[in-house]
Amino acid sequence: MGRKMLESSAISTFCDSVAAMFSAGIQVDEALGILSESSTDKQFTSICAAAHRAVAAGSSLSEALEQTGAFPSHVTGTLSAGEESGRVEEVLRGLALYYNEEARLFTKVRQAITYPAILFCIMAVIIAFTIAVVLPVFADVYAGFAGSLTAGSFGSLGISLAVGWVALAVTIVCAALCIAGTVLARSEAGRVRLVRVFESLPLTRNAMYQLALSRFSSAFSTYLAAGTNVDASMESSLVLVEHKSLRAKLKQTWRDMVNPNSPLSLQQAIFENNVFETAYARMLTIGAASGNLAEVLASLSDIFFDDAVNQIDRAIDNIEPIMAAFMTVAVGATLVAVMLPLIGIMGTLG
């Protein structure tokens, strides 16, 4: 139908609401009808109404959502597996958790960009004020003197202006990049680009890996909860991984699992390819032995996500002193270069 894709938070709300109504004994068509009538968001209402019409015409819930064009293939594919296994409610709850985490991720990404953008804009204003207002005052002071007193003053003033303009240019470029990132964070395609940029930055590289692990573990848990076997769940979850390093490791892990000559178990393959840390790989072993592999993966997803969020928070906290130091050096160097000849002049007069 060409509709705009729903935001992660809206997908989470939809899945959680439908699962709650399923739990209360409400049929799928009635649940969709209730959602289409109770929401104040026009896009959400329109999508629920379209899905309701499709279900009323004989489509399954997964088919109806696919027809709206507003849900990613991860939702419709996982839900289809849940319908085949008779575990629709469990799958919906798993999807609700997954997209709730994704919404939290995108919120953190926006925060990580918006905060530096604001600081860079403030810095640009301060440096521009220094160049446009403060430096001309000193220039007028020097112009009021005559003779040998101004022998090097205007040369130093030129250096001051050069330092100021370079600092202003760098600040404006950084502010523009951060603002562009803030704009990109508003769309799904833009968020994917930003995540790839963060994957290459030293301050956020490890956090992005942890986030990718979290999303993989959550998807894997959801497929297992839908009744899909381990090998098929691994293959389906692998498709959703966009992090290059993790994707390469998971591809080799899956090959080791389906190797016809000497196949490895999930926990063995993950341990051999260093996908998880040793302690977390052991948790998989315990989960597989106890029959709670899906629950363990869901728990690991939360652990990885919280760790990534903490790392992003630390990165944001480190940005402020770095930017404050840059602003201090830029403005300070400009003013010191102006003040030195003035000090010399005052010493001569004394």
C-alpha positions as CSV (number, residue, x, y, z in Angstrom):
1,M,0.0,0.0,0.0
2,G,3.0,2.3,0.2
3,R,2.4,3.5,3.7
4,K,5.2,5.0,5.7
5,M,6.8,2.5,8.1
6,L,5.7,2.7,11.7
7,E,8.2,3.9,14.3
8,S,9.7,1.3,16.6
9,S,7.8,2.6,19.6
10,A,4.5,2.4,17.7
11,I,5.3,-1.2,16.6
12,S,6.0,-2.1,20.2
13,T,2.7,-0.5,21.4
14,F,0.8,-2.4,18.6
15,C,2.3,-5.8,19.5
16,D,1.9,-5.3,23.2
17,S,-1.7,-4.1,22.9
18,V,-2.8,-7.0,20.6
19,A,-1.0,-9.5,22.9
20,A,-2.8,-8.1,25.9
21,M,-6.2,-8.4,24.1
22,F,-5.3,-12.0,23.0
23,S,-4.6,-12.8,26.7
24,A,-8.1,-11.4,27.6
25,G,-9.7,-13.7,25.0
26,I,-10.4,-11.0,22.4
27,Q,-10.2,-12.2,18.8
28,V,-7.8,-10.7,16.3
29,D,-10.3,-8.8,14.2
30,E,-12.0,-7.3,17.3
31,A,-8.6,-6.4,18.7
32,L,-7.6,-4.5,15.5
33,G,-11.0,-2.8,15.5
34,I,-10.5,-1.6,19.1
35,L,-7.1,-0.3,18.3
36,S,-8.3,1.6,15.1
37,E,-11.0,3.3,17.2
38,S,-9.0,4.1,20.4
39,S,-5.8,5.7,19.0
40,T,-5.5,9.4,18.5
41,D,-2.6,9.0,16.0
42,K,-4.0,9.2,12.5
43,Q,-1.3,7.0,10.8
44,F,-1.6,4.4,13.5
45,T,-5.4,4.4,13.2
46,S,-5.3,4.1,9.5
47,I,-2.9,1.2,9.6
48,C,-5.0,-0.7,12.2
49,A,-8.1,-0.1,10.2
50,A,-6.5,-1.4,7.0
51,A,-5.3,-4.5,8.9
52,H,-8.8,-5.0,10.4
53,R,-10.3,-5.0,6.9
54,A,-7.7,-7.5,5.7
55,V,-8.4,-9.9,8.6
56,A,-12.1,-9.5,8.1
57,A,-11.6,-10.5,4.5
58,G,-9.9,-13.8,5.5
59,S,-6.2,-12.9,5.9
60,S,-4.1,-14.0,8.8
61,L,-2.7,-11.4,11.1
62,S,0.8,-11.6,9.6
63,E,-0.7,-11.4,6.1
64,A,-2.8,-8.4,7.1
65,L,0.2,-6.5,8.6
66,E,2.3,-7.3,5.5
67,Q,-0.4,-5.9,3.3
68,T,-0.4,-2.5,5.1
69,G,3.3,-2.0,4.2
70,A,3.9,-0.4,7.5
71,F,5.6,-3.2,9.4
72,P,9.1,-4.6,8.7
73,S,9.6,-8.1,7.4
74,H,11.0,-9.1,10.8
75,V,7.5,-8.5,12.3
76,T,5.5,-10.3,9.6
77,G,8.0,-13.2,9.3
78,T,8.3,-13.9,13.0
79,L,4.5,-13.6,13.4
80,S,3.9,-16.0,10.6
81,A,6.1,-18.5,12.4
82,G,4.2,-17.9,15.6
83,E,0.9,-18.6,13.8
84,E,2.2,-21.9,12.4
85,S,3.3,-23.0,15.9
86,G,0.2,-21.6,17.7
87,R,2.3,-19.2,19.8
88,V,1.0,-15.8,18.5
89,E,0.7,-14.2,21.9
90,E,4.2,-15.1,23.0
91,V,5.6,-13.9,19.7
92,L,3.8,-10.6,20.0
93,R,5.1,-10.0,23.5
94,G,8.6,-10.8,22.2
95,L,8.3,-8.4,19.3
96,A,7.0,-5.7,21.7
97,L,10.1,-6.1,23.9
98,Y,12.4,-6.1,20.8
99,Y,11.0,-2.9,19.3
100,N,10.7,-1.2,22.7
101,E,14.5,-1.8,23.0
102,E,15.0,-0.5,19.5
103,A,13.0,2.7,20.3
104,R,15.3,3.2,23.4
105,L,18.3,2.7,21.1
106,F,17.2,5.4,18.7
107,T,16.4,7.7,21.6
108,K,20.0,7.3,22.8
109,V,21.3,7.9,19.3
110,R,19.4,11.2,19.0
111,Q,20.7,12.2,22.4
112,A,24.2,11.4,21.5
113,I,24.0,13.7,18.5
114,T,21.7,16.5,19.7
115,Y,23.7,17.3,22.8
116,P,27.0,18.0,20.9
117,A,25.1,19.9,18.3
118,I,23.8,22.3,21.0
119,L,27.2,22.7,22.5
120,F,28.9,23.4,19.1
121,C,26.3,26.0,18.2
122,I,26.9,27.8,21.6
123,M,30.6,27.6,20.9
124,A,30.2,29.1,17.4
125,V,28.2,32.0,18.9
126,I,30.9,32.7,21.5
127,I,33.8,32.5,19.1
128,A,31.9,34.7,16.5
129,F,31.1,37.2,19.2
130,T,34.8,37.3,20.1
131,I,35.9,37.9,16.5
132,A,33.1,40.4,15.6
133,V,32.9,42.4,18.9
134,V,35.9,41.9,21.1
135,L,38.7,42.0,18.6
136,P,37.6,45.2,16.9
137,V,37.7,46.9,20.4
138,F,41.4,46.0,20.6
139,A,42.0,47.1,17.1
140,D,40.6,50.5,17.9
141,V,42.8,50.7,21.0
142,Y,45.9,49.9,18.9
143,A,44.9,52.4,16.3
144,G,44.9,55.1,19.0
145,F,48.5,54.7,19.6
146,A,51.3,56.0,17.3
147,G,54.9,55.4,16.5
148,S,57.0,52.6,17.8
149,L,54.4,51.6,20.3
150,T,52.4,49.8,17.6
151,A,55.4,48.2,15.9
152,G,54.1,44.6,16.2
153,S,50.6,45.2,17.4
154,F,48.7,44.8,14.1
155,G,50.8,41.8,13.2
156,S,49.7,40.0,16.4
157,L,46.2,41.1,15.8
158,G,46.2,39.5,12.4
159,I,47.4,36.2,14.0
160,S,44.6,36.5,16.6
161,L,42.0,37.0,13.8
162,A,43.4,34.0,11.9
163,V,43.2,31.8,15.1
164,G,39.7,32.9,15.7
165,W,38.5,32.4,12.2
166,V,40.0,28.9,12.0
167,A,38.4,28.0,15.4
168,L,35.0,29.4,14.2
169,A,35.2,27.4,10.9
170,V,36.0,24.1,12.7
171,T,33.2,24.7,15.2
172,I,30.7,25.6,12.4
173,V,31.6,22.4,10.5
174,C,31.2,20.2,13.6
175,A,27.9,21.9,14.4
176,A,26.7,21.3,10.9
177,L,27.6,17.7,11.0
178,C,25.8,17.2,14.3
179,I,22.7,19.0,13.1
180,A,22.8,16.8,9.9
181,G,23.0,13.8,12.2
182,T,20.0,15.0,14.2
183,V,18.0,15.3,11.0
184,L,19.1,11.8,9.8
185,A,18.0,10.4,13.2
186,R,14.4,11.2,12.3
187,S,14.1,8.5,9.6
188,E,14.8,4.8,9.6
189,A,17.3,5.0,6.7
190,G,19.1,7.9,8.4
191,R,19.4,6.0,11.7
192,V,21.0,3.1,9.9
193,R,23.6,5.4,8.4
194,L,24.3,7.0,11.8
195,V,24.8,3.6,13.5
196,R,27.3,2.7,10.8
197,V,29.2,6.0,11.5
198,F,29.2,5.2,15.2
199,E,30.6,1.8,14.5
200,S,33.7,3.3,13.2
201,L,34.3,5.9,15.9
202,P,36.6,4.9,18.8
203,L,34.3,6.3,21.5
204,T,31.2,4.3,20.3
205,R,32.6,1.3,18.4
206,N,32.2,-1.2,21.3
207,A,28.8,0.2,22.3
208,M,27.6,-0.4,18.7
209,Y,28.8,-4.0,18.9
210,Q,26.9,-4.5,22.1
211,L,23.8,-3.0,20.7
212,A,24.1,-5.3,17.6
213,L,24.5,-8.3,20.0
214,S,21.4,-7.1,21.9
215,R,19.2,-6.9,18.8
216,F,20.5,-10.3,17.5
217,S,19.8,-12.0,20.9
218,S,16.4,-10.5,21.0
219,A,15.5,-11.6,17.5
220,F,16.9,-15.1,18.2
221,S,14.8,-15.4,21.4
222,T,11.7,-14.3,19.5
223,Y,12.1,-16.9,16.8
224,L,12.7,-19.6,19.3
225,A,9.6,-18.6,21.3
226,A,7.7,-18.9,18.0
227,G,8.6,-22.5,17.8
228,T,11.3,-22.3,15.2
229,N,14.2,-24.7,15.6
230,V,17.6,-23.5,16.6
231,D,19.3,-23.7,13.2
232,A,16.5,-21.9,11.4
233,S,16.2,-19.3,14.2
234,M,19.9,-18.6,13.9
235,E,19.7,-18.2,10.1
236,S,16.6,-15.9,10.3
237,S,18.2,-13.8,13.1
238,L,21.4,-13.5,11.1
239,V,19.6,-11.7,8.3
240,L,18.7,-8.9,10.7
241,V,22.3,-8.2,11.7
242,E,23.8,-5.1,10.0
243,H,27.0,-4.8,12.1
244,K,29.8,-6.0,9.7
245,S,32.1,-7.5,12.3
246,L,29.3,-9.3,14.2
247,R,27.6,-10.4,11.0
248,A,30.9,-12.1,9.9
249,K,31.2,-13.9,13.2
250,L,27.6,-15.1,13.1
251,K,27.9,-16.3,9.5
252,Q,30.8,-18.5,10.5
253,T,28.9,-19.6,13.6
254,W,25.9,-20.7,11.5
255,R,28.2,-22.6,9.1
256,D,29.7,-24.4,12.0
257,M,26.3,-25.3,13.3
258,V,25.1,-26.8,9.9
259,N,28.4,-28.3,8.9
260,P,27.4,-31.8,7.7
261,N,30.7,-33.4,8.7
262,S,31.1,-32.1,12.3
263,P,28.2,-29.8,13.3
264,L,28.6,-27.8,16.5
265,S,25.9,-26.9,19.0
266,L,24.8,-23.3,19.2
267,Q,26.7,-22.7,22.4
268,Q,29.9,-24.4,21.1
269,A,29.8,-22.5,17.8
270,I,29.2,-19.1,19.6
271,F,32.1,-19.9,22.0
272,E,34.5,-20.9,19.2
273,N,33.8,-17.8,17.2
274,N,34.0,-15.4,20.1
275,V,30.5,-14.0,19.5
276,F,29.8,-13.8,23.3
277,E,32.1,-13.4,26.2
278,T,32.9,-16.7,28.0
279,A,30.5,-16.0,30.9
280,Y,27.6,-15.3,28.5
281,A,28.4,-18.4,26.4
282,R,28.2,-20.5,29.5
283,M,24.8,-19.0,30.2
284,L,23.7,-20.4,26.8
285,T,24.9,-23.8,27.8
286,I,22.9,-23.7,30.9
287,G,19.8,-22.4,29.0
288,A,20.1,-25.1,26.4
289,A,20.5,-27.8,29.1
290,S,17.4,-26.6,31.0
291,G,15.2,-26.0,28.0
292,N,15.1,-22.2,28.6
293,L,17.3,-21.1,25.7
294,A,14.8,-18.4,24.6
295,E,14.5,-17.0,28.1
296,V,18.3,-16.9,28.5
297,L,18.7,-15.1,25.1
298,A,16.1,-12.5,26.1
299,S,18.0,-11.9,29.4
300,L,21.3,-11.6,27.5
301,S,19.7,-9.1,25.2
302,D,18.8,-6.9,28.1
303,I,22.3,-7.2,29.5
304,F,23.9,-6.3,26.2
305,F,21.6,-3.3,25.7
306,D,22.1,-1.9,29.2
307,D,25.9,-2.3,28.8
308,A,25.7,-0.4,25.4
309,V,23.6,2.3,26.9
310,N,26.1,2.8,29.7
311,Q,29.0,3.0,27.2
312,I,27.1,5.6,25.2
313,D,26.3,7.6,28.3
314,R,30.0,7.6,29.2
315,A,30.9,8.7,25.6
316,I,28.4,11.6,25.9
317,D,29.9,12.5,29.3
318,N,33.4,12.6,27.8
319,I,32.3,14.9,24.9
320,E,31.5,17.8,27.2
321,P,35.0,18.3,28.7
322,I,36.6,17.7,25.3
323,M,34.4,20.4,23.8
324,A,35.0,22.7,26.8
325,A,38.7,22.3,26.4
326,F,38.5,23.1,22.6
327,M,36.4,26.2,23.3
328,T,38.8,27.4,26.0
329,V,41.8,26.9,23.8
330,A,40.2,28.6,20.8
331,V,38.8,31.6,22.6
332,G,41.8,31.8,25.0
333,A,44.4,31.7,22.3
334,T,42.6,34.4,20.3
335,L,42.4,36.7,23.3
336,V,46.0,36.0,24.5
337,A,47.4,36.8,21.1
338,V,45.5,40.2,21.3
339,M,46.5,40.9,24.9
340,L,50.3,40.3,24.5
341,P,51.0,43.4,22.4
342,L,48.7,45.5,24.7
343,I,50.7,44.3,27.7
344,G,53.9,45.3,25.8
345,I,52.4,48.7,25.0
346,M,51.4,49.3,28.7
347,G,54.9,48.3,29.8
348,T,56.5,50.8,27.4
349,L,54.2,53.6,28.7
350,G,55.1,52.6,32.3
